[in-house]
Amino acid sequence: MTITIYHNPKCGTSRNTLAMIRQSGVEPKIIEYLETPPSLIELKKMIADCGLTAKQVMRKKGTPFMELGLDDPKLTDEQLLAAMMDHPILINRPFVITEKGTRLCRPCEVVLEILPNAEIGPFKKEDGQVVIDAEGKRID
């Protein structure tokens, strides 16, 4: 079983998602997407497999989104994808791919939808927020 995470180690959501994957008993293939961005074909497939649009997966905070004028509603998906290829920081994270599907794991607990072993036991985010309690119940 292969699980792939497009990861940014500086992102808390990405770190929490990675921790949940590992707690499920799998060591994923980790792609630090700022160093090794997905190809245009891979990015399009991930977005489509999630049922999202290029606009929905664009990261705005801490990126050149506004400086590049990417808030223009006239921009096409192809133009937005080209911007993400030029500036991978614009790709929101983390994307996770498993045999059960692909998700943009924001919030991190979205990864539970596609983990082959989603019964990971109690889990707290880095900030102490309980995601799964001691009885194995997901806290929403």
Secondary structure, 3 states (H helix, E strand, C coil): CCCEEEECCCCHHHHHHHHHHHHCCCCCEEEECCCCCCCHHHHHHHHHHHCCCCHHHECCCCCCCCCCCCCCCCCCHHHHHHHHHHCHHHECCCEEEECCEEEECCCHHHHHHCCCCCCCCCEECCCCCEEECCCCCECC
